[in-house]
Amino acid sequence: MLWFMSDAEEEVTAAEAAVILSVDRSVVLKKVAAEQLKPVRKLPGRTGAYLFRRSDVEALVKTA
């Protein structure tokens, strides 16, 4: 079974979110800690990457 996301549901990593927001990756992680940006999920493992909805990240750009 194949599953495709629409553009509105596309997931991006913290590094990609940082590029969209024009900030350092550490700022994205601080926004997660401050609950200003909620990850959709976290990849497995202790250091698994956070994944975010692109639309959520882009919404932060508009509010900045």
N, C-alpha and C positions, 0 to 999 in steps of 0.2 A: 504494500500500500504506500503510495506516495502522498506526501502532504506538503502543500505549498503555502507560504505566508503571503498575504497581500503586502503591499508597500507599507501600509500603516502598521502592520504587525512585525515588520522586519526587526530582527534582533541585532544589536551591535555590542561589541565588547567595551570594557572601560577605556581601552586605548582609543577605539574608534569614537566613543562618546567624547573623549577629551579633545579630539581633533574637531568634532562638530562644535563643541563649546569654546574652542580656542583657549584651552587651559591645559595644565599639566594633568597627567593621570591621577596624581595624588589628590588633586582638587575634586575629581570625580568621586574618589573613594571617601573623601571628607563629606561630600554631599550625601553619600549613602549613609554614613554614620550619623549625620544630622537629620536623616529622613527627608531630605529635600529631593532625592531621586531614589526610586524604588526599583531594584533589579527584578526582572521577570523570573530569573532562576540563576543558580550558581552551578557551574560545572563541577563534576566530582573531584574529590581530593582536597587536601588541606589548602592548597594554593589554587584551587579551581577558579576560573574567571567568572566574574559577574556578567550577566547578559541583560541588556536593557532594551525596551522598545524604542526604536528610532523616533517614533512620534513623541514619546515622553521626553527624550533628550532635546529634540527640536523645540518642544514647548518651553523648555528652560531657556533656550536662546532668546525666545520672544519676550520672556519676563525679565531678562537681564538688562 
